[in-house]
Amino acid sequence: MPITSLFVALAVLLVLVLAIRVAARRNAAAIGLGDGGDVELERRMRAHGNAVEYLPLALLELALLERAGTPATLLYALGGTLILARVSHAIGLSRSRGRSVGRALGMLGTWLVMLAMALLLLWQVARV
């Protein structure tokens, strides 16, 4: 599954960047556990945590679609949109605890891609 493999690799790189940002802030603020009331650390933790919460299911959907023979162009569009949405969300959340355009577009993009993939999977099951 080369297409899914590409997007899994990109997702892992994103998660690692976000994890390194958390570790760097922990080290700078000398906080070993939790967020210690540090707002910047809290934002970084949530950006990382949110990526880890959404990416596994979305990538599983992508893998199942690829295995089912979904056209490559559609898989690239879905996977690319997913990664762009997650990057947008991470940037938006890292910059602000409140509302931000990046965060909103990131969540909306993630949800729409996941919904589209779920509907495609259901459609593929129904036509068997």
Secondary structure in CASP SS format (residue, H / E / C, confidence):
PFRMAT SS
TARGET T0000
AUTHOR 0000-0000-0000
METHOD secondary structure of the structure
MODEL  1
M C 1.00
P H 1.00
I H 1.00
T H 1.00
S H 1.00
L H 1.00
F H 1.00
V H 1.00
A H 1.00
L H 1.00
A H 1.00
V H 1.00
L H 1.00
L H 1.00
V H 1.00
L H 1.00
V H 1.00
L H 1.00
A H 1.00
I H 1.00
R H 1.00
V H 1.00
A H 1.00
A H 1.00
R H 1.00
R H 1.00
N H 1.00
A H 1.00
A H 1.00
A C 1.00
I C 1.00
G C 1.00
L C 1.00
G C 1.00
D C 1.00
G C 1.00
G C 1.00
D C 1.00
V H 1.00
E H 1.00
L H 1.00
E H 1.00
R H 1.00
R H 1.00
M H 1.00
R H 1.00
A H 1.00
H H 1.00
G H 1.00
N H 1.00
A H 1.00
V H 1.00
E H 1.00
Y H 1.00
L H 1.00
P H 1.00
L H 1.00
A H 1.00
L H 1.00
L H 1.00
E H 1.00
L H 1.00
A H 1.00
L H 1.00
L H 1.00
E H 1.00
R H 1.00
A C 1.00
G C 1.00
T C 1.00
P C 1.00
A H 1.00
T H 1.00
L H 1.00
L H 1.00
Y H 1.00
A H 1.00
L H 1.00
G H 1.00
G H 1.00
T H 1.00
L H 1.00
I H 1.00
L H 1.00
A H 1.00
R H 1.00
V H 1.00
S H 1.00
H H 1.00
A H 1.00
I H 1.00
G H 1.00
L H 1.00
S H 1.00
R H 1.00
S C 1.00
R C 1.00
G C 1.00
R C 1.00
S C 1.00
V H 1.00
G H 1.00
R H 1.00
A H 1.00
L H 1.00
G H 1.00
M H 1.00
L H 1.00
G H 1.00
T H 1.00
W H 1.00
L H 1.00
V H 1.00
M H 1.00
L H 1.00
A H 1.00
M H 1.00
A H 1.00
L H 1.00
L H 1.00
L H 1.00
L H 1.00
W H 1.00
Q H 1.00
V H 1.00
A H 1.00
R C 1.00
V C 1.00
END
